Amino acid sequence: MTDTWYGHTMAADEIAEFLNEQATGVLCLSKDRRAYGIPMSFAYDADEERAIMDLGFADDSKKREFLETTDEVCLTVYEWDGPHDWTSVVLSGSFEPLSESDVDDDLEAWYYRVAKDIDVSAGDVDLEWYELRAAELSGVALSE
C-alpha cells in the first residue's frame, strides 16, 4: 500500500531494522473475550523471526492468568513523532516458554544488550523467558 496519507507497507528488511532499533512494545493477551495489553521489553531475532521476552510474574499474576488462556499473542511496536511521522509493526503468533537449555549466558547477554535500559532486578517476581514466533508480521510507516 502506498497511500501517502496512510503510509506505506514496510518490507521485511524495514520491519527487521525497526524492531532491532526498538526495545518496548505492548503484548496483547486475551481471556473470555477480554483483552489485556502489557507494556513489555523485548529483543528481536530477525533470523528466527521471533521476539524474546523475560516476563515477570507476581504471586497472583493477572498476566499469567491471561497468558494461560491465550492461543495467539500479538506484540505491537510503534514510534510516534507526529501525525505525519510514525511507524507501527505488529507481530502475531505463538508464545511459548523457553526451556532452561535454550537460555544460556550468550542469549541473556544478547537480550540485555538489545532490550536497552530495562531493569533486571526482579524483587519478589518470578522471571521466565518466552519467545513469540511471528506467524504474521506486518508494518506500516509514514514520514515526511
N, CA, C and O atoms as CSV, one atom per row, in Angstrom:
chain,resi,resn,atom,element,x,y,z
A,1,MET,N,N,0.841,-1.170,0.000
A,1,MET,CA,C,0.000,0.000,0.000
A,1,MET,C,C,0.889,1.237,0.000
A,1,MET,O,O,1.842,1.313,0.775
A,2,THR,N,N,0.589,2.203,-0.859
A,2,THR,CA,C,1.432,3.394,-0.950
A,2,THR,C,C,0.633,4.675,-0.784
A,2,THR,O,O,1.100,5.739,-1.191
A,3,ASP,N,N,-0.543,4.607,-0.206
A,3,ASP,CA,C,-1.351,5.789,0.058
A,3,ASP,C,C,-0.546,6.743,0.933
A,3,ASP,O,O,-0.168,6.386,2.049
A,4,THR,N,N,-0.275,7.965,0.437
A,4,THR,CA,C,0.595,8.889,1.174
A,4,THR,C,C,-0.014,9.336,2.493
A,4,THR,O,O,0.724,9.703,3.407
A,5,TRP,N,N,-1.348,9.319,2.623
A,5,TRP,CA,C,-1.954,9.689,3.897
A,5,TRP,C,C,-1.765,8.572,4.917
A,5,TRP,O,O,-1.448,8.821,6.080
A,6,TYR,N,N,-1.963,7.358,4.469
A,6,TYR,CA,C,-1.921,6.218,5.375
A,6,TYR,C,C,-0.505,5.713,5.631
A,6,TYR,O,O,-0.259,5.100,6.669
A,7,GLY,N,N,0.399,5.943,4.749
A,7,GLY,CA,C,1.752,5.430,4.892
A,7,GLY,C,C,2.020,4.340,3.885
A,7,GLY,O,O,1.223,4.101,2.978
A,8,HIS,N,N,3.155,3.678,4.052
A,8,HIS,CA,C,3.493,2.598,3.121
A,8,HIS,C,C,3.695,1.304,3.895
A,8,HIS,O,O,4.128,1.300,5.047
A,9,THR,N,N,3.371,0.220,3.231
A,9,THR,CA,C,3.594,-1.096,3.808
A,9,THR,C,C,5.090,-1.342,3.843
A,9,THR,O,O,5.774,-1.184,2.833
A,10,MET,N,N,5.591,-1.724,4.989
A,10,MET,CA,C,7.034,-1.918,5.156
A,10,MET,C,C,7.477,-3.268,4.611
A,10,MET,O,O,6.771,-4.267,4.749
A,11,ALA,N,N,8.636,-3.287,3.999
A,11,ALA,CA,C,9.258,-4.535,3.532
A,11,ALA,C,C,9.866,-5.265,4.741
A,11,ALA,O,O,10.058,-4.674,5.803
A,12,ALA,N,N,10.156,-6.529,4.560
A,12,ALA,CA,C,10.687,-7.351,5.656
A,12,ALA,C,C,11.962,-6.765,6.252
A,12,ALA,O,O,12.141,-6.790,7.469
A,13,ASP,N,N,12.852,-6.238,5.408
A,13,ASP,CA,C,14.096,-5.677,5.939
A,13,ASP,C,C,13.845,-4.390,6.722
A,13,ASP,O,O,14.553,-4.116,7.691
A,14,GLU,N,N,12.846,-3.593,6.319
A,14,GLU,CA,C,12.486,-2.388,7.072
A,14,GLU,C,C,11.912,-2.760,8.439
A,14,GLU,O,O,12.227,-2.129,9.448
A,15,ILE,N,N,11.066,-3.791,8.459
A,15,ILE,CA,C,10.474,-4.250,9.712
A,15,ILE,C,C,11.555,-4.741,10.657
A,15,ILE,O,O,11.562,-4.378,11.834
A,16,ALA,N,N,12.469,-5.564,10.154
A,16,ALA,CA,C,13.551,-6.089,10.994
A,16,ALA,C,C,14.414,-4.956,11.544
A,16,ALA,O,O,14.772,-4.972,12.721
A,17,GLU,N,N,14.749,-3.984,10.716
A,17,GLU,CA,C,15.558,-2.850,11.172
A,17,GLU,C,C,14.828,-2.061,12.260
A,17,GLU,O,O,15.429,-1.688,13.267
A,18,PHE,N,N,13.538,-1.810,12.056
A,18,PHE,CA,C,12.752,-1.075,13.040
A,18,PHE,C,C,12.697,-1.834,14.367
A,18,PHE,O,O,12.929,-1.253,15.427
A,19,LEU,N,N,12.389,-3.131,14.307
A,19,LEU,CA,C,12.290,-3.920,15.535
A,19,LEU,C,C,13.630,-4.004,16.263
A,19,LEU,O,O,13.670,-4.037,17.493
A,20,ASN,N,N,14.716,-4.039,15.512
A,20,ASN,CA,C,16.042,-4.070,16.140
A,20,ASN,C,C,16.398,-2.742,16.794
A,20,ASN,O,O,17.237,-2.705,17.694
A,21,GLU,N,N,15.769,-1.645,16.355
A,21,GLU,CA,C,16.011,-0.343,16.963
A,21,GLU,C,C,15.142,-0.116,18.207
A,21,GLU,O,O,15.455,0.728,19.046
A,22,GLN,N,N,14.070,-0.865,18.312
A,22,GLN,CA,C,13.121,-0.693,19.416
A,22,GLN,C,C,13.436,-1.688,20.538
A,22,GLN,O,O,14.167,-2.660,20.346
A,23,ALA,N,N,12.873,-1.420,21.692
A,23,ALA,CA,C,13.078,-2.348,22.809
A,23,ALA,C,C,11.807,-2.549,23.613
A,23,ALA,O,O,11.789,-3.343,24.554
A,24,THR,N,N,10.739,-1.837,23.254
A,24,THR,CA,C,9.491,-1.973,24.006
A,24,THR,C,C,8.306,-2.017,23.060
A,24,THR,O,O,8.350,-1.489,21.949
A,25,GLY,N,N,7.258,-2.654,23.523
A,25,GLY,CA,C,6.012,-2.729,22.784
A,25,GLY,C,C,4.901,-3.084,23.748
A,25,GLY,O,O,5.093,-3.080,24.964
A,26,VAL,N,N,3.737,-3.393,23.198
A,26,VAL,CA,C,2.595,-3.796,24.007
A,26,VAL,C,C,2.241,-5.225,23.622
A,26,VAL,O,O,1.886,-5.498,22.475
A,27,LEU,N,N,2.340,-6.138,24.589
A,27,LEU,CA,C,1.985,-7.540,24.399
A,27,LEU,C,C,0.514,-7.697,24.740
A,27,LEU,O,O,0.087,-7.338,25.837
A,28,CYS,N,N,-0.270,-8.237,23.797
A,28,CYS,CA,C,-1.708,-8.359,23.991
A,28,CYS,C,C,-2.104,-9.812,24.185
A,28,CYS,O,O,-1.754,-10.685,23.391
A,29,LEU,N,N,-2.849,-10.050,25.269
A,29,LEU,CA,C,-3.339,-11.369,25.634
A,29,LEU,C,C,-4.868,-11.308,25.702
A,29,LEU,O,O,-5.449,-10.226,25.635
A,30,SER,N,N,-5.514,-12.463,25.834
A,30,SER,CA,C,-6.976,-12.465,25.929
A,30,SER,C,C,-7.455,-13.572,26.858
A,30,SER,O,O,-6.791,-14.589,27.058
A,31,LYS,N,N,-8.639,-13.330,27.416
A,31,LYS,CA,C,-9.294,-14.320,28.271
A,31,LYS,C,C,-10.784,-14.023,28.270
A,31,LYS,O,O,-11.198,-12.896,28.541
A,32,ASP,N,N,-11.583,-15.028,27.967
A,32,ASP,CA,C,-13.036,-14.865,27.984
A,32,ASP,C,C,-13.489,-13.629,27.208
A,32,ASP,O,O,-14.331,-12.862,27.677
A,33,ARG,N,N,-12.925,-13.449,26.027
A,33,ARG,CA,C,-13.273,-12.349,25.133
A,33,ARG,C,C,-12.886,-10.982,25.694
A,33,ARG,O,O,-13.415,-9.961,25.254
A,34,ARG,N,N,-11.971,-10.955,26.657
A,34,ARG,CA,C,-11.441,-9.698,27.204
A,34,ARG,C,C,-9.982,-9.588,26.808
A,34,ARG,O,O,-9.253,-10.580,26.826
A,35,ALA,N,N,-9.557,-8.402,26.457
A,35,ALA,CA,C,-8.168,-8.163,26.062
A,35,ALA,C,C,-7.382,-7.607,27.250
A,35,ALA,O,O,-7.936,-6.975,28.149
A,36,TYR,N,N,-6.081,-7.863,27.224
A,36,TYR,CA,C,-5.186,-7.367,28.266
A,36,TYR,C,C,-3.862,-7.022,27.607
A,36,TYR,O,O,-3.164,-7.910,27.118
A,37,GLY,N,N,-3.508,-5.742,27.586
A,37,GLY,CA,C,-2.268,-5.288,26.975
A,37,GLY,C,C,-1.246,-4.939,28.039
A,37,GLY,O,O,-1.568,-4.268,29.019
A,38,ILE,N,N,-0.008,-5.394,27.847
A,38,ILE,CA,C,1.057,-5.225,28.832
A,38,ILE,C,C,2.260,-4.559,28.172
A,38,ILE,O,O,2.764,-5.068,27.171
A,39,PRO,N,N,2.735,-3.430,28.708
A,39,PRO,CA,C,3.997,-2.880,28.198
A,39,PRO,C,C,5.105,-3.899,28.434
A,39,PRO,O,O,5.205,-4.469,29.521
A,40,MET,N,N,5.936,-4.129,27.425
A,40,MET,CA,C,6.906,-5.213,27.509
A,40,MET,C,C,8.207,-4.849,26.809
A,40,MET,O,O,8.200,-4.267,25.725
A,41,SER,N,N,9.321,-5.199,27.440
A,41,SER,CA,C,10.628,-5.111,26.786
A,41,SER,C,C,10.842,-6.380,25.977
A,41,SER,O,O,10.370,-7.454,26.351
A,42,PHE,N,N,11.556,-6.248,24.864
A,42,PHE,CA,C,11.818,-7.417,24.031
A,42,PHE,C,C,13.121,-7.211,23.271
A,42,PHE,O,O,13.645,-6.101,23.181
A,43,ALA,N,N,13.622,-8.301,22.735
A,43,ALA,CA,C,14.738,-8.267,21.789
A,43,ALA,C,C,14.284,-9.056,20.566
A,43,ALA,O,O,13.719,-10.141,20.697
A,44,TYR,N,N,14.531,-8.510,19.376
A,44,TYR,CA,C,14.066,-9.155,18.153
A,44,TYR,C,C,15.194,-9.910,17.479
A,44,TYR,O,O,16.284,-9.373,17.280
A,45,ASP,N,N,14.927,-11.154,17.132
A,45,ASP,CA,C,15.861,-12.024,16.428
A,45,ASP,C,C,15.338,-12.189,14.999
A,45,ASP,O,O,14.473,-13.026,14.744
A,46,ALA,N,N,15.864,-11.392,14.074
A,46,ALA,CA,C,15.367,-11.380,12.699
A,46,ALA,C,C,15.590,-12.713,11.987
A,46,ALA,O,O,14.758,-13.127,11.179
A,47,ASP,N,N,16.693,-13.382,12.275
A,47,ASP,CA,C,16.980,-14.654,11.614
A,47,ASP,C,C,15.912,-15.701,11.913
A,47,ASP,O,O,15.573,-16.511,11.050
A,48,GLU,N,N,15.385,-15.683,13.132
A,48,GLU,CA,C,14.375,-16.656,13.547
A,48,GLU,C,C,12.953,-16.090,13.524
A,48,GLU,O,O,11.997,-16.796,13.845
A,49,GLU,N,N,12.813,-14.810,13.144
A,49,GLU,CA,C,11.532,-14.110,13.185
A,49,GLU,C,C,10.830,-14.356,14.518
A,49,GLU,O,O,9.721,-14.886,14.576
A,50,ARG,N,N,11.517,-13.952,15.584
A,50,ARG,CA,C,10.951,-14.126,16.914
A,50,ARG,C,C,11.355,-12.960,17.811
A,50,ARG,O,O,12.390,-12.323,17.613
A,51,ALA,N,N,10.516,-12.707,18.788
A,51,ALA,CA,C,10.815,-11.721,19.818
A,51,ALA,C,C,11.020,-12.486,21.125
A,51,ALA,O,O,10.207,-13.334,21.493
A,52,ILE,N,N,12.108,-12.178,21.816
A,52,ILE,CA,C,12.429,-12.817,23.088
A,52,ILE,C,C,12.042,-11.857,24.213
A,52,ILE,O,O,12.339,-10.664,24.153
A,53,MET,N,N,11.380,-12.388,25.234
A,53,MET,CA,C,10.958,-11.573,26.370
A,53,MET,C,C,11.239,-12.303,27.668
A,53,MET,O,O,11.182,-13.531,27.734
A,54,ASP,N,N,11.541,-11.538,28.690
A,54,ASP,CA,C,11.776,-12.047,30.033
A,54,ASP,C,C,10.632,-11.537,30.896
A,54,ASP,O,O,10.671,-10.405,31.379
A,55,LEU,N,N,9.609,-12.370,31.093
A,55,LEU,CA,C,8.401,-11.951,31.794
A,55,LEU,C,C,8.533,-12.141,33.295
A,55,LEU,O,O,9.091,-13.133,33.763
A,56,GLY,N,N,8.017,-11.187,34.032
A,56,GLY,CA,C,7.971,-11.285,35.488
A,56,GLY,C,C,6.558,-11.588,35.936
A,56,GLY,O,O,5.603,-10.983,35.450
A,57,PHE,N,N,6.420,-12.538,36.877
A,57,PHE,CA,C,5.111,-12.932,37.389
A,57,PHE,C,C,5.092,-12.796,38.904
A,57,PHE,O,O,5.924,-13.385,39.594
A,58,ALA,N,N,4.150,-12.024,39.421
A,58,ALA,CA,C,3.929,-11.939,40.864
A,58,ALA,C,C,3.081,-13.136,41.290
A,58,ALA,O,O,2.616,-13.902,40.446
A,59,ASP,N,N,2.880,-13.296,42.598
A,59,ASP,CA,C,2.127,-14.449,43.106
A,59,ASP,C,C,0.731,-14.580,42.495
A,59,ASP,O,O,0.345,-15.674,42.083
A,60,ASP,N,N,-0.017,-13.510,42.430
A,60,ASP,CA,C,-1.381,-13.558,41.889
A,60,ASP,C,C,-1.424,-12.830,40.548
A,60,ASP,O,O,-2.217,-11.907,40.361
A,61,SER,N,N,-0.584,-13.242,39.636
A,61,SER,CA,C,-0.334,-12.552,38.378
A,61,SER,C,C,-1.528,-12.587,37.424
A,61,SER,O,O,-1.964,-13.657,36.999
A,62,LYS,N,N,-2.046,-11.409,37.095
A,62,LYS,CA,C,-3.079,-11.290,36.057
A,62,LYS,C,C,-2.477,-11.678,34.710
A,62,LYS,O,O,-3.153,-12.262,33.863
A,63,LYS,N,N,-1.202,-11.348,34.521
A,63,LYS,CA,C,-0.503,-11.678,33.274
A,63,LYS,C,C,-0.494,-13.191,33.048
A,63,LYS,O,O,-0.802,-13.655,31.950
A,64,ARG,N,N,-0.143,-13.961,34.080
A,64,ARG,CA,C,-0.115,-15.425,33.935
A,64,ARG,C,C,-1.522,-15.970,33.671
A,64,ARG,O,O,-1.703,-16.872,32.853
A,65,GLU,N,N,-2.506,-15.417,34.368
A,65,GLU,CA,C,-3.894,-15.846,34.190
A,65,GLU,C,C,-4.337,-15.666,32.737
A,65,GLU,O,O,-4.955,-16.565,32.167
A,66,PHE,N,N,-4.031,-14.526,32.137
A,66,PHE,CA,C,-4.397,-14.284,30.749
A,66,PHE,C,C,-3.523,-15.093,29.792
A,66,PHE,O,O,-4.009,-15.573,28.768
A,67,LEU,N,N,-2.266,-15.245,30.111
A,67,LEU,CA,C,-1.354,-15.999,29.245
A,67,LEU,C,C,-1.805,-17.453,29.097
A,67,LEU,O,O,-1.679,-18.042,28.024
A,68,GLU,N,N,-2.325,-18.019,30.169
A,68,GLU,CA,C,-2.760,-19.421,30.147
A,68,GLU,C,C,-3.960,-19.653,29.240
A,68,GLU,O,O,-4.217,-20.792,28.850
A,69,THR,N,N,-4.703,-18.601,28.894
A,69,THR,CA,C,-5.900,-18.764,28.062
A,69,THR,C,C,-5.749,-18.175,26.668
A,69,THR,O,O,-6.710,-18.167,25.898
A,70,THR,N,N,-4.572,-17.688,26.331
A,70,THR,CA,C,-4.351,-17.053,25.033
A,70,THR,C,C,-3.696,-18.037,24.072
A,70,THR,O,O,-2.612,-18.553,24.345
A,71,ASP,N,N,-4.353,-18.295,22.951
A,71,ASP,CA,C,-3.789,-19.196,21.943
A,71,ASP,C,C,-2.751,-18.499,21.074
A,71,ASP,O,O,-1.735,-19.092,20.713
A,72,GLU,N,N,-3.010,-17.240,20.740
A,72,GLU,CA,C,-2.097,-16.473,19.896
A,72,GLU,C,C,-1.956,-15.078,20.493
A,72,GLU,O,O,-2.954,-14.419,20.787
A,73,VAL,N,N,-0.714,-14.631,20.671
A,73,VAL,CA,C,-0.470,-13.299,21.216
A,73,VAL,C,C,-0.173,-12.327,20.089
A,73,VAL,O,O,0.061,-12.717,18.945
A,74,CYS,N,N,-0.190,-11.064,20.441
A,74,CYS,CA,C,0.115,-10.003,19.500
A,74,CYS,C,C,1.041,-9.023,20.212
A,74,CYS,O,O,0.765,-8.617,21.341
A,75,LEU,N,N,2.127,-8.645,19.566
A,75,LEU,CA,C,3.035,-7.622,20.079
A,75,LEU,C,C,2.980,-6.447,19.113
A,75,LEU,O,O,3.293,-6.587,17.931
A,76,THR,N,N,2.577,-5.286,19.627
A,76,THR,CA,C,2.520,-4.067,18.824
A,76,THR,C,C,3.668,-3.169,19.242
A,76,THR,O,O,3.830,-2.848,20.419
A,77,VAL,N,N,4.468,-2.768,18.254
A,77,VAL,CA,C,5.632,-1.923,18.490
A,77,VAL,C,C,5.451,-0.681,17.620
A,77,VAL,O,O,5.200,-0.786,16.419
A,78,TYR,N,N,5.580,0.484,18.229
A,78,TYR,CA,C,5.358,1.691,17.439
A,78,TYR,C,C,6.267,2.820,17.896
A,78,TYR,O,O,6.818,2.816,18.997
A,79,GLU,N,N,6.395,3.783,16.997
A,79,GLU,CA,C,7.118,5.016,17.286
A,79,GLU,C,C,6.278,6.142,16.705
A,79,GLU,O,O,5.908,6.102,15.531
A,80,TRP,N,N,5.977,7.140,17.514
A,80,TRP,CA,C,5.119,8.237,17.101
A,80,TRP,C,C,5.880,9.540,17.302
A,80,TRP,O,O,6.185,9.921,18.432
A,81,ASP,N,N,6.182,10.216,16.208
A,81,ASP,CA,C,6.830,11.519,16.281
A,81,ASP,C,C,5.890,12.624,15.817
A,81,ASP,O,O,6.268,13.796,15.810
A,82,GLY,N,N,4.683,12.269,15.433
A,82,GLY,CA,C,3.687,13.235,14.998
A,82,GLY,C,C,2.745,12.599,14.001
A,82,GLY,O,O,2.970,11.466,13.575
A,83,PRO,N,N,1.678,13.316,13.614
A,83,PRO,CA,C,0.683,12.719,12.716
A,83,PRO,C,C,1.208,12.395,11.323
A,83,PRO,O,O,0.565,11.656,10.577
A,84,HIS,N,N,2.357,12.934,10.968
A,84,HIS,CA,C,2.931,12.672,9.650
A,84,HIS,C,C,4.291,11.994,9.744
A,84,HIS,O,O,5.062,11.987,8.784
A,85,ASP,N,N,4.575,11.423,10.912
A,85,ASP,CA,C,5.865,10.759,11.128
A,85,ASP,C,C,5.711,9.678,12.188
A,85,ASP,O,O,5.892,9.934,13.379
A,86,TRP,N,N,5.376,8.470,11.750
A,86,TRP,CA,C,5.159,7.366,12.672
A,86,TRP,C,C,5.441,6.028,11.988
A,86,TRP,O,O,5.470,5.918,10.763
A,87,THR,N,N,5.646,5.028,12.824
A,87,THR,CA,C,5.871,3.655,12.357
A,87,THR,C,C,5.143,2.720,13.303
A,87,THR,O,O,5.135,2.938,14.514
A,88,SER,N,N,4.532,1.680,12.758
A,88,SER,CA,C,3.814,0.696,13.558
A,88,SER,C,C,4.070,-0.699,12.984
A,88,SER,O,O,3.907,-0.931,11.786
A,89,VAL,N,N,4.474,-1.625,13.862
A,89,VAL,CA,C,4.715,-3.010,13.458
A,89,VAL,C,C,3.955,-3.928,14.408
A,89,VAL,O,O,3.938,-3.707,15.619
A,90,VAL,N,N,3.326,-4.959,13.846
A,90,VAL,CA,C,2.570,-5.927,14.638
A,90,VAL,C,C,3.097,-7.330,14.347
A,90,VAL,O,O,3.186,-7.750,13.194
A,91,LEU,N,N,3.445,-8.047,15.422
A,91,LEU,CA,C,3.847,-9.452,15.330
A,91,LEU,C,C,2.758,-10.273,16.006
A,91,LEU,O,O,2.361,-9.958,17.128
A,92,SER,N,N,2.273,-11.306,15.356
A,92,SER,CA,C,1.284,-12.206,15.951
A,92,SER,C,C,1.771,-13.627,15.782
A,92,SER,O,O,2.356,-13.979,14.758
A,93,GLY,N,N,1.526,-14.436,16.789
A,93,GLY,CA,C,1.920,-15.838,16.681
A,93,GLY,C,C,1.902,-16.553,18.011
A,93,GLY,O,O,1.315,-16.087,18.988
A,94,SER,N,N,2.556,-17.688,18.023
A,94,SER,CA,C,2.603,-18.498,19.241
A,94,SER,C,C,3.556,-17.875,20.256
A,94,SER,O,O,4.534,-17.221,19.895
A,95,PHE,N,N,3.254,-18.090,21.507
A,95,PHE,CA,C,4.043,-17.535,22.607
A,95,PHE,C,C,4.349,-18.677,23.559
A,95,PHE,O,O,3.475,-19.150,24.284
A,96,GLU,N,N,5.589,-19.107,23.547
A,96,GLU,CA,C,5.962,-20.304,24.300
A,96,GLU,C,C,7.116,-20.016,25.252
A,96,GLU,O,O,7.999,-19.214,24.946
A,97,PRO,N,N,7.102,-20.672,26.405
A,97,PRO,CA,C,8.246,-20.521,27.309
A,97,PRO,C,C,9.484,-21.174,26.705
A,97,PRO,O,O,9.393,-22.198,26.028
A,98,LEU,N,N,10.631,-20.574,26.959
A,98,LEU,CA,C,11.897,-21.186,26.555
A,98,LEU,C,C,12.342,-22.126,27.662
A,98,LEU,O,O,12.160,-21.834,28.843
A,99,SER,N,N,12.923,-23.248,27.280
A,99,SER,CA,C,13.427,-24.194,28.279
A,99,SER,C,C,14.733,-23.661,28.860
A,99,SER,O,O,15.372,-22.786,28.276
A,100,GLU,N,N,15.115,-24.187,29.994
A,100,GLU,CA,C,16.365,-23.767,30.620
A,100,GLU,C,C,17.551,-24.000,29.691
A,100,GLU,O,O,18.513,-23.232,29.706
A,101,SER,N,N,17.488,-25.054,28.883
A,101,SER,CA,C,18.603,-25.335,27.968
A,101,SER,C,C,18.671,-24.317,26.825
A,101,SER,O,O,19.729,-24.129,26.226
A,102,ASP,N,N,17.531,-23.651,26.518
A,102,ASP,CA,C,17.521,-22.615,25.480
A,102,ASP,C,C,18.118,-21.302,25.962
A,102,ASP,O,O,18.566,-20.482,25.161
A,103,VAL,N,N,18.122,-21.110,27.265
A,103,VAL,CA,C,18.567,-19.833,27.841
A,103,VAL,C,C,19.966,-20.015,28.424
A,103,VAL,O,O,20.136,-20.468,29.556
A,104,ASP,N,N,20.953,-19.653,27.624
A,104,ASP,CA,C,22.328,-19.737,28.092
A,104,ASP,C,C,22.871,-18.321,28.318
A,104,ASP,O,O,22.158,-17.339,28.108
A,105,ASP,N,N,24.112,-18.222,28.738
A,105,ASP,CA,C,24.716,-16.915,29.018
A,105,ASP,C,C,24.742,-16.023,27.778
A,105,ASP,O,O,24.571,-14.809,27.883
A,106,ASP,N,N,24.958,-16.623,26.599
A,106,ASP,CA,C,25.000,-15.832,25.368
A,106,ASP,C,C,23.639,-15.210,25.061
A,106,ASP,O,O,23.568,-14.045,24.668
A,107,LEU,N,N,22.547,-15.984,25.237
A,107,LEU,CA,C,21.213,-15.459,24.990
A,107,LEU,C,C,20.895,-14.328,25.974
A,107,LEU,O,O,20.381,-13.283,25.574
A,108,GLU,N,N,21.195,-14.533,27.236
A,108,GLU,CA,C,20.931,-13.490,28.232
A,108,GLU,C,C,21.720,-12.222,27.932
A,108,GLU,O,O,21.172,-11.122,28.006
A,109,ALA,N,N,22.992,-12.361,27.598
A,109,ALA,CA,C,23.825,-11.194,27.286
A,109,ALA,C,C,23.276,-10.461,26.067
A,109,ALA,O,O,23.194,-9.233,26.062
A,110,TRP,N,N,22.896,-11.220,25.027
A,110,TRP,CA,C,22.323,-10.615,23.829
A,110,TRP,C,C,21.024,-9.879,24.164
A,110,TRP,O,O,20.832,-8.738,23.743
A,111,TYR,N,N,20.138,-10.523,24.915
A,111,TYR,CA,C,18.851,-9.932,25.264
A,111,TYR,C,C,19.033,-8.611,26.009
A,111,TYR,O,O,18.426,-7.603,25.647
A,112,TYR,N,N,19.854,-8.614,27.030
A,112,TYR,CA,C,20.009,-7.407,27.838
A,112,TYR,C,C,20.779,-6.310,27.103
A,112,TYR,O,O,20.682,-5.140,27.472
A,113,ARG,N,N,21.529,-6.663,26.086
A,113,ARG,CA,C,22.184,-5.665,25.252
A,113,ARG,C,C,21.181,-5.046,24.279
A,113,ARG,O,O,21.193,-3.834,24.062
A,114,VAL,N,N,20.318,-5.871,23.697
A,114,VAL,CA,C,19.361,-5.402,22.700
A,114,VAL,C,C,18.156,-4.725,23.350
A,114,VAL,O,O,17.728,-3.664,22.895
A,115,ALA,N,N,17.608,-5.316,24.396
A,115,ALA,CA,C,16.452,-4.738,25.095
A,115,ALA,C,C,16.979,-3.674,26.050
A,115,ALA,O,O,17.073,-3.891,27.258
A,116,LYS,N,N,17.313,-2.546,25.493
A,116,LYS,CA,C,18.028,-1.471,26.177
A,116,LYS,C,C,17.304,-0.954,27.421
A,116,LYS,O,O,16.075,-0.948,27.492
A,117,ASP,N,N,18.093,-0.526,28.384
A,117,ASP,CA,C,17.595,0.224,29.536
A,117,ASP,C,C,16.487,-0.466,30.315
A,117,ASP,O,O,15.602,0.206,30.844
A,118,ILE,N,N,16.512,-1.775,30.398
A,118,ILE,CA,C,15.494,-2.420,31.218
A,118,ILE,C,C,16.072,-2.716,32.584
A,118,ILE,O,O,17.278,-2.902,32.742
A,119,ASP,N,N,15.204,-2.755,33.554
A,119,ASP,CA,C,15.606,-3.007,34.931
A,119,ASP,C,C,15.627,-4.512,35.154
A,119,ASP,O,O,14.587,-5.163,35.052
A,120,VAL,N,N,16.778,-5.069,35.454
A,120,VAL,CA,C,16.887,-6.514,35.601
A,120,VAL,C,C,16.675,-6.977,37.035
A,120,VAL,O,O,16.759,-8.176,37.301
A,121,SER,N,N,16.403,-6.065,37.972
A,121,SER,CA,C,16.140,-6.500,39.345
A,121,SER,C,C,14.703,-6.978,39.437
A,121,SER,O,O,13.783,-6.257,39.049
A,122,ALA,N,N,14.502,-8.166,39.937
A,122,ALA,CA,C,13.183,-8.777,39.916
A,122,ALA,C,C,12.439,-8.641,41.232
A,122,ALA,O,O,11.209,-8.683,41.232
A,123,GLY,N,N,13.119,-8.481,42.337
A,123,GLY,CA,C,12.435,-8.404,43.620
A,123,GLY,C,C,11.680,-9.684,43.903
A,123,GLY,O,O,12.252,-10.773,43.852
A,124,ASP,N,N,10.375,-9.557,44.207
A,124,ASP,CA,C,9.531,-10.712,44.536
A,124,ASP,C,C,8.791,-11.256,43.316
A,124,ASP,O,O,7.674,-11.759,43.431
A,125,VAL,N,N,9.412,-11.152,42.168
A,125,VAL,CA,C,8.781,-11.566,40.920
A,125,VAL,C,C,9.560,-12.739,40.340
A,125,VAL,O,O,10.790,-12.723,40.295
A,126,ASP,N,N,8.818,-13.769,39.891
A,126,ASP,CA,C,9.445,-14.903,39.202
A,126,ASP,C,C,9.629,-14.536,37.743
A,126,ASP,O,O,8.668,-14.162,37.070
A,127,LEU,N,N,10.868,-14.640,37.242
A,127,LEU,CA,C,11.162,-14.320,35.845
A,127,LEU,C,C,11.164,-15.590,35.005
A,127,LEU,O,O,11.716,-16.613,35.412
A,128,GLU,N,N,10.550,-15.520,33.843
A,128,GLU,CA,C,10.504,-16.642,32.915
A,128,GLU,C,C,10.723,-16.118,31.497
A,128,GLU,O,O,10.173,-15.085,31.114
A,129,TRP,N,N,11.526,-16.838,30.730
A,129,TRP,CA,C,11.829,-16.468,29.344
A,129,TRP,C,C,10.771,-17.033,28.402
A,129,TRP,O,O,10.349,-18.181,28.540
A,130,TYR,N,N,10.346,-16.202,27.431
A,130,TYR,CA,C,9.382,-16.600,26.413
A,130,TYR,C,C,9.855,-16.130,25.046
A,130,TYR,O,O,10.662,-15.209,24.923
A,131,GLU,N,N,9.323,-16.798,24.017
A,131,GLU,CA,C,9.554,-16.341,22.655
A,131,GLU,C,C,8.224,-16.258,21.926
A,131,GLU,O,O,7.355,-17.119,22.067
A,132,LEU,N,N,8.094,-15.196,21.143
A,132,LEU,CA,C,6.947,-15.023,20.266
A,132,LEU,C,C,7.438,-15.343,18.863
A,132,LEU,O,O,8.232,-14.597,18.291
A,133,ARG,N,N,6.967,-16.447,18.313
A,133,ARG,CA,C,7.298,-16.827,16.937
A,133,ARG,C,C,6.303,-16.152,16.009
A,133,ARG,O,O,5.104,-16.416,16.098
A,134,ALA,N,N,6.769,-15.297,15.130
A,134,ALA,CA,C,5.891,-14.491,14.288
A,134,ALA,C,C,5.293,-15.314,13.151
A,134,ALA,O,O,5.972,-15.618,12.170
A,135,ALA,N,N,4.019,-15.673,13.290
A,135,ALA,CA,C,3.292,-16.300,12.192
A,135,ALA,C,C,2.837,-15.221,11.211
A,135,ALA,O,O,2.761,-15.452,10.005
A,136,GLU,N,N,2.536,-14.034,11.755
A,136,GLU,CA,C,2.194,-12.867,10.939
A,136,GLU,C,C,3.050,-11.703,11.402
A,136,GLU,O,O,3.230,-11.493,12.601
A,137,LEU,N,N,3.573,-10.953,10.454
A,137,LEU,CA,C,4.445,-9.831,10.735
A,137,LEU,C,C,4.129,-8.743,9.708
A,137,LEU,O,O,4.274,-8.956,8.504
A,138,SER,N,N,3.699,-7.578,10.193
A,138,SER,CA,C,3.358,-6.515,9.261
A,138,SER,C,C,3.754,-5.177,9.839
A,138,SER,O,O,3.855,-5.011,11.054
A,139,GLY,N,N,3.978,-4.221,8.950
A,139,GLY,CA,C,4.349,-2.891,9.387
A,139,GLY,C,C,3.920,-1.836,8.396
A,139,GLY,O,O,3.874,-2.067,7.187
A,140,VAL,N,N,3.604,-0.664,8.938
A,140,VAL,CA,C,3.228,0.484,8.130
A,140,VAL,C,C,3.997,1.685,8.677
A,140,VAL,O,O,4.153,1.823,9.890
A,141,ALA,N,N,4.476,2.552,7.786
A,141,ALA,CA,C,5.224,3.736,8.212
A,141,ALA,C,C,4.810,4.931,7.366
A,141,ALA,O,O,4.478,4.805,6.187
A,142,LEU,N,N,4.842,6.086,8.003
A,142,LEU,CA,C,4.598,7.341,7.309
A,142,LEU,C,C,5.619,8.339,7.805
A,142,LEU,O,O,5.772,8.534,9.011
A,143,SER,N,N,6.316,8.971,6.880
A,143,SER,CA,C,7.258,10.024,7.259
A,143,SER,C,C,7.325,11.039,6.119
A,143,SER,O,O,7.176,10.707,4.943
A,144,GLU,N,N,7.553,12.268,6.513
A,144,GLU,CA,C,7.658,13.326,5.502
A,144,GLU,C,C,9.055,13.842,5.440
A,144,GLU,O,O,9.348,14.739,4.649
